[in-house]
Amino acid sequence: MGTATWIFIVNDDDSIQRFPLTKYERLIERDPNERLPQYANKRVRYILIAADLVNRVPVEILRAQFSYLSFDSDGLFDRAKLKEEIKLYIDILPPAPIIRYPWDIVEPKLSLPQERHNENDKWTPTPEIEAAIINAAFESD
């Protein structure tokens, strides 16, 4: 009964790592204590996921945004790209809450939405990356 938002960074070797939402938000706010020097002057692939939760367990990936994060020389989000990053973050959220009732039986939908975007700011995941994201999204914590 709710939604969750997750962010994953895709490394150069196509491995993925979960990126804490709090860190992402602090970078958007340009918190001077939050920087990622390993990404200075780089454009990094990332995936923004919105998932439907039932009893705090993910059952469906509602939206998947495959985009890039641009970093400046200090390892902060590039100011010129920041406005677009905020828009993408807001766009990924579901437009209205999803209401589930306790007696609903919901089977997990183990797939990614087939949404694709313009080529300049978006990228297309390989089947291996899609599988890794699905596994990460539905793994037990």
MODELLER restraints for C-alpha pairs under 7 A, 6 or more apart:
rsr = mdl.restraints
at = mdl.atoms
rsr.add(forms.Gaussian(group=physical.xy_distance, feature=features.Distance(at['CA:1:A'], at['CA:53:A']), mean=5.36, stdev=0.5))
rsr.add(forms.Gaussian(group=physical.xy_distance, feature=features.Distance(at['CA:1:A'], at['CA:54:A']), mean=4.51, stdev=0.5))
rsr.add(forms.Gaussian(group=physical.xy_distance, feature=features.Distance(at['CA:1:A'], at['CA:55:A']), mean=5.99, stdev=0.5))
rsr.add(forms.Gaussian(group=physical.xy_distance, feature=features.Distance(at['CA:1:A'], at['CA:99:A']), mean=6.39, stdev=0.5))
rsr.add(forms.Gaussian(group=physical.xy_distance, feature=features.Distance(at['CA:1:A'], at['CA:100:A']), mean=5.76, stdev=0.5))
rsr.add(forms.Gaussian(group=physical.xy_distance, feature=features.Distance(at['CA:2:A'], at['CA:52:A']), mean=5.99, stdev=0.5))
rsr.add(forms.Gaussian(group=physical.xy_distance, feature=features.Distance(at['CA:2:A'], at['CA:53:A']), mean=5.10, stdev=0.5))
rsr.add(forms.Gaussian(group=physical.xy_distance, feature=features.Distance(at['CA:2:A'], at['CA:54:A']), mean=6.75, stdev=0.5))
rsr.add(forms.Gaussian(group=physical.xy_distance, feature=features.Distance(at['CA:2:A'], at['CA:97:A']), mean=6.98, stdev=0.5))
rsr.add(forms.Gaussian(group=physical.xy_distance, feature=features.Distance(at['CA:2:A'], at['CA:98:A']), mean=6.58, stdev=0.5))
rsr.add(forms.Gaussian(group=physical.xy_distance, feature=features.Distance(at['CA:3:A'], at['CA:50:A']), mean=6.65, stdev=0.5))
rsr.add(forms.Gaussian(group=physical.xy_distance, feature=features.Distance(at['CA:3:A'], at['CA:51:A']), mean=5.40, stdev=0.5))
rsr.add(forms.Gaussian(group=physical.xy_distance, feature=features.Distance(at['CA:3:A'], at['CA:52:A']), mean=4.64, stdev=0.5))
rsr.add(forms.Gaussian(group=physical.xy_distance, feature=features.Distance(at['CA:3:A'], at['CA:53:A']), mean=5.35, stdev=0.5))
rsr.add(forms.Gaussian(group=physical.xy_distance, feature=features.Distance(at['CA:4:A'], at['CA:50:A']), mean=5.67, stdev=0.5))
rsr.add(forms.Gaussian(group=physical.xy_distance, feature=features.Distance(at['CA:4:A'], at['CA:51:A']), mean=5.23, stdev=0.5))
rsr.add(forms.Gaussian(group=physical.xy_distance, feature=features.Distance(at['CA:4:A'], at['CA:52:A']), mean=6.63, stdev=0.5))
rsr.add(forms.Gaussian(group=physical.xy_distance, feature=features.Distance(at['CA:4:A'], at['CA:53:A']), mean=6.89, stdev=0.5))
rsr.add(forms.Gaussian(group=physical.xy_distance, feature=features.Distance(at['CA:5:A'], at['CA:49:A']), mean=5.51, stdev=0.5))
rsr.add(forms.Gaussian(group=physical.xy_distance, feature=features.Distance(at['CA:5:A'], at['CA:50:A']), mean=4.61, stdev=0.5))
rsr.add(forms.Gaussian(group=physical.xy_distance, feature=features.Distance(at['CA:5:A'], at['CA:51:A']), mean=6.46, stdev=0.5))
rsr.add(forms.Gaussian(group=physical.xy_distance, feature=features.Distance(at['CA:6:A'], at['CA:21:A']), mean=6.62, stdev=0.5))
rsr.add(forms.Gaussian(group=physical.xy_distance, feature=features.Distance(at['CA:6:A'], at['CA:48:A']), mean=5.89, stdev=0.5))
rsr.add(forms.Gaussian(group=physical.xy_distance, feature=features.Distance(at['CA:6:A'], at['CA:49:A']), mean=5.10, stdev=0.5))
rsr.add(forms.Gaussian(group=physical.xy_distance, feature=features.Distance(at['CA:6:A'], at['CA:50:A']), mean=6.64, stdev=0.5))
rsr.add(forms.Gaussian(group=physical.xy_distance, feature=features.Distance(at['CA:7:A'], at['CA:18:A']), mean=5.97, stdev=0.5))
rsr.add(forms.Gaussian(group=physical.xy_distance, feature=features.Distance(at['CA:7:A'], at['CA:19:A']), mean=5.23, stdev=0.5))
rsr.add(forms.Gaussian(group=physical.xy_distance, feature=features.Distance(at['CA:7:A'], at['CA:20:A']), mean=6.87, stdev=0.5))
rsr.add(forms.Gaussian(group=physical.xy_distance, feature=features.Distance(at['CA:7:A'], at['CA:21:A']), mean=6.56, stdev=0.5))
rsr.add(forms.Gaussian(group=physical.xy_distance, feature=features.Distance(at['CA:7:A'], at['CA:46:A']), mean=6.99, stdev=0.5))
rsr.add(forms.Gaussian(group=physical.xy_distance, feature=features.Distance(at['CA:7:A'], at['CA:47:A']), mean=5.61, stdev=0.5))
rsr.add(forms.Gaussian(group=physical.xy_distance, feature=features.Distance(at['CA:7:A'], at['CA:48:A']), mean=4.63, stdev=0.5))
rsr.add(forms.Gaussian(group=physical.xy_distance, feature=features.Distance(at['CA:7:A'], at['CA:49:A']), mean=6.24, stdev=0.5))
rsr.add(forms.Gaussian(group=physical.xy_distance, feature=features.Distance(at['CA:8:A'], at['CA:16:A']), mean=6.15, stdev=0.5))
rsr.add(forms.Gaussian(group=physical.xy_distance, feature=features.Distance(at['CA:8:A'], at['CA:17:A']), mean=5.38, stdev=0.5))
rsr.add(forms.Gaussian(group=physical.xy_distance, feature=features.Distance(at['CA:8:A'], at['CA:18:A']), mean=4.41, stdev=0.5))
rsr.add(forms.Gaussian(group=physical.xy_distance, feature=features.Distance(at['CA:8:A'], at['CA:19:A']), mean=5.19, stdev=0.5))
rsr.add(forms.Gaussian(group=physical.xy_distance, feature=features.Distance(at['CA:8:A'], at['CA:46:A']), mean=5.53, stdev=0.5))
rsr.add(forms.Gaussian(group=physical.xy_distance, feature=features.Distance(at['CA:8:A'], at['CA:47:A']), mean=5.10, stdev=0.5))
rsr.add(forms.Gaussian(group=physical.xy_distance, feature=features.Distance(at['CA:8:A'], at['CA:48:A']), mean=6.64, stdev=0.5))
rsr.add(forms.Gaussian(group=physical.xy_distance, feature=features.Distance(at['CA:9:A'], at['CA:16:A']), mean=5.60, stdev=0.5))
rsr.add(forms.Gaussian(group=physical.xy_distance, feature=features.Distance(at['CA:9:A'], at['CA:17:A']), mean=5.39, stdev=0.5))
rsr.add(forms.Gaussian(group=physical.xy_distance, feature=features.Distance(at['CA:9:A'], at['CA:18:A']), mean=6.41, stdev=0.5))
rsr.add(forms.Gaussian(group=physical.xy_distance, feature=features.Distance(at['CA:9:A'], at['CA:19:A']), mean=6.26, stdev=0.5))
rsr.add(forms.Gaussian(group=physical.xy_distance, feature=features.Distance(at['CA:9:A'], at['CA:45:A']), mean=6.17, stdev=0.5))
rsr.add(forms.Gaussian(group=physical.xy_distance, feature=features.Distance(at['CA:9:A'], at['CA:46:A']), mean=4.42, stdev=0.5))
rsr.add(forms.Gaussian(group=physical.xy_distance, feature=features.Distance(at['CA:9:A'], at['CA:47:A']), mean=6.50, stdev=0.5))
rsr.add(forms.Gaussian(group=physical.xy_distance, feature=features.Distance(at['CA:10:A'], at['CA:16:A']), mean=4.59, stdev=0.5))
rsr.add(forms.Gaussian(group=physical.xy_distance, feature=features.Distance(at['CA:10:A'], at['CA:17:A']), mean=6.71, stdev=0.5))
rsr.add(forms.Gaussian(group=physical.xy_distance, feature=features.Distance(at['CA:10:A'], at['CA:45:A']), mean=5.34, stdev=0.5))
rsr.add(forms.Gaussian(group=physical.xy_distance, feature=features.Distance(at['CA:10:A'], at['CA:46:A']), mean=5.50, stdev=0.5))
rsr.add(forms.Gaussian(group=physical.xy_distance, feature=features.Distance(at['CA:14:A'], at['CA:129:A']), mean=6.76, stdev=0.5))
rsr.add(forms.Gaussian(group=physical.xy_distance, feature=features.Distance(at['CA:26:A'], at['CA:34:A']), mean=6.46, stdev=0.5))
rsr.add(forms.Gaussian(group=physical.xy_distance, feature=features.Distance(at['CA:27:A'], at['CA:34:A']), mean=6.13, stdev=0.5))
rsr.add(forms.Gaussian(group=physical.xy_distance, feature=features.Distance(at['CA:27:A'], at['CA:35:A']), mean=6.89, stdev=0.5))
rsr.add(forms.Gaussian(group=physical.xy_distance, feature=features.Distance(at['CA:27:A'], at['CA:76:A']), mean=6.31, stdev=0.5))
rsr.add(forms.Gaussian(group=physical.xy_distance, feature=features.Distance(at['CA:27:A'], at['CA:77:A']), mean=6.29, stdev=0.5))
rsr.add(forms.Gaussian(group=physical.xy_distance, feature=features.Distance(at['CA:28:A'], at['CA:77:A']), mean=6.78, stdev=0.5))
rsr.add(forms.Gaussian(group=physical.xy_distance, feature=features.Distance(at['CA:28:A'], at['CA:82:A']), mean=6.92, stdev=0.5))
rsr.add(forms.Gaussian(group=physical.xy_distance, feature=features.Distance(at['CA:30:A'], at['CA:76:A']), mean=6.79, stdev=0.5))
rsr.add(forms.Gaussian(group=physical.xy_distance, feature=features.Distance(at['CA:35:A'], at['CA:75:A']), mean=5.01, stdev=0.5))
rsr.add(forms.Gaussian(group=physical.xy_distance, feature=features.Distance(at['CA:35:A'], at['CA:76:A']), mean=5.17, stdev=0.5))
rsr.add(forms.Gaussian(group=physical.xy_distance, feature=features.Distance(at['CA:36:A'], at['CA:75:A']), mean=4.46, stdev=0.5))
rsr.add(forms.Gaussian(group=physical.xy_distance, feature=features.Distance(at['CA:36:A'], at['CA:76:A']), mean=6.47, stdev=0.5))
rsr.add(forms.Gaussian(group=physical.xy_distance, feature=features.Distance(at['CA:37:A'], at['CA:74:A']), mean=6.24, stdev=0.5))
rsr.add(forms.Gaussian(group=physical.xy_distance, feature=features.Distance(at['CA:37:A'], at['CA:75:A']), mean=4.37, stdev=0.5))
rsr.add(forms.Gaussian(group=physical.xy_distance, feature=features.Distance(at['CA:38:A'], at['CA:75:A']), mean=7.00, stdev=0.5))
rsr.add(forms.Gaussian(group=physical.xy_distance, feature=features.Distance(at['CA:39:A'], at['CA:71:A']), mean=6.26, stdev=0.5))
rsr.add(forms.Gaussian(group=physical.xy_distance, feature=features.Distance(at['CA:39:A'], at['CA:75:A']), mean=5.67, stdev=0.5))
rsr.add(forms.Gaussian(group=physical.xy_distance, feature=features.Distance(at['CA:40:A'], at['CA:71:A']), mean=5.45, stdev=0.5))
rsr.add(forms.Gaussian(group=physical.xy_distance, feature=features.Distance(at['CA:40:A'], at['CA:72:A']), mean=5.49, stdev=0.5))
rsr.add(forms.Gaussian(group=physical.xy_distance, feature=features.Distance(at['CA:40:A'], at['CA:73:A']), mean=4.72, stdev=0.5))
rsr.add(forms.Gaussian(group=physical.xy_distance, feature=features.Distance(at['CA:40:A'], at['CA:74:A']), mean=5.76, stdev=0.5))
rsr.add(forms.Gaussian(group=physical.xy_distance, feature=features.Distance(at['CA:40:A'], at['CA:75:A']), mean=4.19, stdev=0.5))
rsr.add(forms.Gaussian(group=physical.xy_distance, feature=features.Distance(at['CA:41:A'], at['CA:71:A']), mean=5.26, stdev=0.5))
rsr.add(forms.Gaussian(group=physical.xy_distance, feature=features.Distance(at['CA:41:A'], at['CA:72:A']), mean=4.82, stdev=0.5))
rsr.add(forms.Gaussian(group=physical.xy_distance, feature=features.Distance(at['CA:41:A'], at['CA:73:A']), mean=4.93, stdev=0.5))
rsr.add(forms.Gaussian(group=physical.xy_distance, feature=features.Distance(at['CA:42:A'], at['CA:70:A']), mean=5.97, stdev=0.5))
rsr.add(forms.Gaussian(group=physical.xy_distance, feature=features.Distance(at['CA:42:A'], at['CA:71:A']), mean=5.48, stdev=0.5))
rsr.add(forms.Gaussian(group=physical.xy_distance, feature=features.Distance(at['CA:43:A'], at['CA:68:A']), mean=6.16, stdev=0.5))
rsr.add(forms.Gaussian(group=physical.xy_distance, feature=features.Distance(at['CA:43:A'], at['CA:69:A']), mean=5.57, stdev=0.5))
rsr.add(forms.Gaussian(group=physical.xy_distance, feature=features.Distance(at['CA:43:A'], at['CA:70:A']), mean=4.39, stdev=0.5))
rsr.add(forms.Gaussian(group=physical.xy_distance, feature=features.Distance(at['CA:43:A'], at['CA:71:A']), mean=6.35, stdev=0.5))
rsr.add(forms.Gaussian(group=physical.xy_distance, feature=features.Distance(at['CA:44:A'], at['CA:68:A']), mean=5.29, stdev=0.5))
rsr.add(forms.Gaussian(group=physical.xy_distance, feature=features.Distance(at['CA:44:A'], at['CA:69:A']), mean=5.12, stdev=0.5))
rsr.add(forms.Gaussian(group=physical.xy_distance, feature=features.Distance(at['CA:44:A'], at['CA:70:A']), mean=6.39, stdev=0.5))
rsr.add(forms.Gaussian(group=physical.xy_distance, feature=features.Distance(at['CA:45:A'], at['CA:67:A']), mean=5.87, stdev=0.5))
rsr.add(forms.Gaussian(group=physical.xy_distance, feature=features.Distance(at['CA:45:A'], at['CA:68:A']), mean=4.47, stdev=0.5))
rsr.add(forms.Gaussian(group=physical.xy_distance, feature=features.Distance(at['CA:45:A'], at['CA:69:A']), mean=6.38, stdev=0.5))
rsr.add(forms.Gaussian(group=physical.xy_distance, feature=features.Distance(at['CA:46:A'], at['CA:66:A']), mean=6.07, stdev=0.5))
rsr.add(forms.Gaussian(group=physical.xy_distance, feature=features.Distance(at['CA:46:A'], at['CA:67:A']), mean=5.56, stdev=0.5))
rsr.add(forms.Gaussian(group=physical.xy_distance, feature=features.Distance(at['CA:46:A'], at['CA:68:A']), mean=5.61, stdev=0.5))
rsr.add(forms.Gaussian(group=physical.xy_distance, feature=features.Distance(at['CA:46:A'], at['CA:69:A']), mean=6.75, stdev=0.5))
rsr.add(forms.Gaussian(group=physical.xy_distance, feature=features.Distance(at['CA:47:A'], at['CA:64:A']), mean=6.70, stdev=0.5))
rsr.add(forms.Gaussian(group=physical.xy_distance, feature=features.Distance(at['CA:47:A'], at['CA:65:A']), mean=5.52, stdev=0.5))
rsr.add(forms.Gaussian(group=physical.xy_distance, feature=features.Distance(at['CA:47:A'], at['CA:66:A']), mean=4.73, stdev=0.5))
rsr.add(forms.Gaussian(group=physical.xy_distance, feature=features.Distance(at['CA:47:A'], at['CA:67:A']), mean=6.32, stdev=0.5))
rsr.add(forms.Gaussian(group=physical.xy_distance, feature=features.Distance(at['CA:48:A'], at['CA:64:A']), mean=5.74, stdev=0.5))
rsr.add(forms.Gaussian(group=physical.xy_distance, feature=features.Distance(at['CA:48:A'], at['CA:65:A']), mean=4.99, stdev=0.5))
rsr.add(forms.Gaussian(group=physical.xy_distance, feature=features.Distance(at['CA:48:A'], at['CA:66:A']), mean=6.68, stdev=0.5))
rsr.add(forms.Gaussian(group=physical.xy_distance, feature=features.Distance(at['CA:49:A'], at['CA:61:A']), mean=6.96, stdev=0.5))
rsr.add(forms.Gaussian(group=physical.xy_distance, feature=features.Distance(at['CA:49:A'], at['CA:63:A']), mean=5.78, stdev=0.5))
rsr.add(forms.Gaussian(group=physical.xy_distance, feature=features.Distance(at['CA:49:A'], at['CA:64:A']), mean=4.65, stdev=0.5))
rsr.add(forms.Gaussian(group=physical.xy_distance, feature=features.Distance(at['CA:49:A'], at['CA:65:A']), mean=6.45, stdev=0.5))
rsr.add(forms.Gaussian(group=physical.xy_distance, feature=features.Distance(at['CA:50:A'], at['CA:61:A']), mean=6.03, stdev=0.5))
rsr.add(forms.Gaussian(group=physical.xy_distance, feature=features.Distance(at['CA:50:A'], at['CA:62:A']), mean=5.47, stdev=0.5))
rsr.add(forms.Gaussian(group=physical.xy_distance, feature=features.Distance(at['CA:50:A'], at['CA:63:A']), mean=5.18, stdev=0.5))
rsr.add(forms.Gaussian(group=physical.xy_distance, feature=features.Distance(at['CA:50:A'], at['CA:64:A']), mean=6.59, stdev=0.5))
rsr.add(forms.Gaussian(group=physical.xy_distance, feature=features.Distance(at['CA:50:A'], at['CA:92:A']), mean=6.47, stdev=0.5))
rsr.add(forms.Gaussian(group=physical.xy_distance, feature=features.Distance(at['CA:50:A'], at['CA:93:A']), mean=6.26, stdev=0.5))
rsr.add(forms.Gaussian(group=physical.xy_distance, feature=features.Distance(at['CA:51:A'], at['CA:58:A']), mean=6.24, stdev=0.5))
rsr.add(forms.Gaussian(group=physical.xy_distance, feature=features.Distance(at['CA:51:A'], at['CA:60:A']), mean=5.58, stdev=0.5))
rsr.add(forms.Gaussian(group=physical.xy_distance, feature=features.Distance(at['CA:51:A'], at['CA:61:A']), mean=4.25, stdev=0.5))
rsr.add(forms.Gaussian(group=physical.xy_distance, feature=features.Distance(at['CA:51:A'], at['CA:62:A']), mean=5.13, stdev=0.5))
rsr.add(forms.Gaussian(group=physical.xy_distance, feature=features.Distance(at['CA:52:A'], at['CA:58:A']), mean=5.73, stdev=0.5))
rsr.add(forms.Gaussian(group=physical.xy_distance, feature=features.Distance(at['CA:52:A'], at['CA:59:A']), mean=5.84, stdev=0.5))
rsr.add(forms.Gaussian(group=physical.xy_distance, feature=features.Distance(at['CA:52:A'], at['CA:60:A']), mean=5.20, stdev=0.5))
rsr.add(forms.Gaussian(group=physical.xy_distance, feature=features.Distance(at['CA:52:A'], at['CA:61:A']), mean=6.26, stdev=0.5))
rsr.add(forms.Gaussian(group=physical.xy_distance, feature=features.Distance(at['CA:52:A'], at['CA:62:A']), mean=6.41, stdev=0.5))
rsr.add(forms.Gaussian(group=physical.xy_distance, feature=features.Distance(at['CA:53:A'], at['CA:59:A']), mean=5.74, stdev=0.5))
rsr.add(forms.Gaussian(group=physical.xy_distance, feature=features.Distance(at['CA:58:A'], at['CA:138:A']), mean=6.16, stdev=0.5))
rsr.add(forms.Gaussian(group=physical.xy_distance, feature=features.Distance(at['CA:59:A'], at['CA:106:A']), mean=6.95, stdev=0.5))
rsr.add(forms.Gaussian(group=physical.xy_distance, feature=features.Distance(at['CA:59:A'], at['CA:107:A']), mean=6.42, stdev=0.5))
rsr.add(forms.Gaussian(group=physical.xy_distance, feature=features.Distance(at['CA:59:A'], at['CA:108:A']), mean=3.94, stdev=0.5))
rsr.add(forms.Gaussian(group=physical.xy_distance, feature=features.Distance(at['CA:59:A'], at['CA:109:A']), mean=6.06, stdev=0.5))
rsr.add(forms.Gaussian(group=physical.xy_distance, feature=features.Distance(at['CA:60:A'], at['CA:108:A']), mean=5.51, stdev=0.5))
rsr.add(forms.Gaussian(group=physical.xy_distance, feature=features.Distance(at['CA:60:A'], at['CA:109:A']), mean=4.85, stdev=0.5))
rsr.add(forms.Gaussian(group=physical.xy_distance, feature=features.Distance(at['CA:60:A'], at['CA:110:A']), mean=6.79, stdev=0.5))
rsr.add(forms.Gaussian(group=physical.xy_distance, feature=features.Distance(at['CA:61:A'], at['CA:112:A']), mean=6.07, stdev=0.5))
rsr.add(forms.Gaussian(group=physical.xy_distance, feature=features.Distance(at['CA:62:A'], at['CA:113:A']), mean=6.69, stdev=0.5))
rsr.add(forms.Gaussian(group=physical.xy_distance, feature=features.Distance(at['CA:63:A'], at['CA:92:A']), mean=6.22, stdev=0.5))
rsr.add(forms.Gaussian(group=physical.xy_distance, feature=features.Distance(at['CA:63:A'], at['CA:113:A']), mean=5.91, stdev=0.5))
rsr.add(forms.Gaussian(group=physical.xy_distance, feature=features.Distance(at['CA:64:A'], at['CA:112:A']), mean=6.62, stdev=0.5))
rsr.add(forms.Gaussian(group=physical.xy_distance, feature=features.Distance(at['CA:64:A'], at['CA:113:A']), mean=6.39, stdev=0.5))
rsr.add(forms.Gaussian(group=physical.xy_distance, feature=features.Distance(at['CA:65:A'], at['CA:92:A']), mean=6.84, stdev=0.5))
rsr.add(forms.Gaussian(group=physical.xy_distance, feature=features.Distance(at['CA:66:A'], at['CA:122:A']), mean=5.48, stdev=0.5))
rsr.add(forms.Gaussian(group=physical.xy_distance, feature=features.Distance(at['CA:66:A'], at['CA:123:A']), mean=5.61, stdev=0.5))
rsr.add(forms.Gaussian(group=physical.xy_distance, feature=features.Distance(at['CA:66:A'], at['CA:124:A']), mean=6.76, stdev=0.5))
rsr.add(forms.Gaussian(group=physical.xy_distance, feature=features.Distance(at['CA:67:A'], at['CA:121:A']), mean=5.77, stdev=0.5))
rsr.add(forms.Gaussian(group=physical.xy_distance, feature=features.Distance(at['CA:67:A'], at['CA:122:A']), mean=4.33, stdev=0.5))
rsr.add(forms.Gaussian(group=physical.xy_distance, feature=features.Distance(at['CA:67:A'], at['CA:123:A']), mean=5.97, stdev=0.5))
rsr.add(forms.Gaussian(group=physical.xy_distance, feature=features.Distance(at['CA:68:A'], at['CA:121:A']), mean=6.39, stdev=0.5))
rsr.add(forms.Gaussian(group=physical.xy_distance, feature=features.Distance(at['CA:68:A'], at['CA:122:A']), mean=6.72, stdev=0.5))
rsr.add(forms.Gaussian(group=physical.xy_distance, feature=features.Distance(at['CA:70:A'], at['CA:77:A']), mean=5.82, stdev=0.5))
rsr.add(forms.Gaussian(group=physical.xy_distance, feature=features.Distance(at['CA:70:A'], at['CA:78:A']), mean=5.47, stdev=0.5))
rsr.add(forms.Gaussian(group=physical.xy_distance, feature=features.Distance(at['CA:70:A'], at['CA:81:A']), mean=6.74, stdev=0.5))
rsr.add(forms.Gaussian(group=physical.xy_distance, feature=features.Distance(at['CA:71:A'], at['CA:77:A']), mean=4.46, stdev=0.5))
rsr.add(forms.Gaussian(group=physical.xy_distance, feature=features.Distance(at['CA:71:A'], at['CA:78:A']), mean=4.77, stdev=0.5))
rsr.add(forms.Gaussian(group=physical.xy_distance, feature=features.Distance(at['CA:72:A'], at['CA:78:A']), mean=4.78, stdev=0.5))
rsr.add(forms.Gaussian(group=physical.xy_distance, feature=features.Distance(at['CA:110:A'], at['CA:134:A']), mean=6.46, stdev=0.5))
rsr.add(forms.Gaussian(group=physical.xy_distance, feature=features.Distance(at['CA:111:A'], at['CA:134:A']), mean=6.67, stdev=0.5))
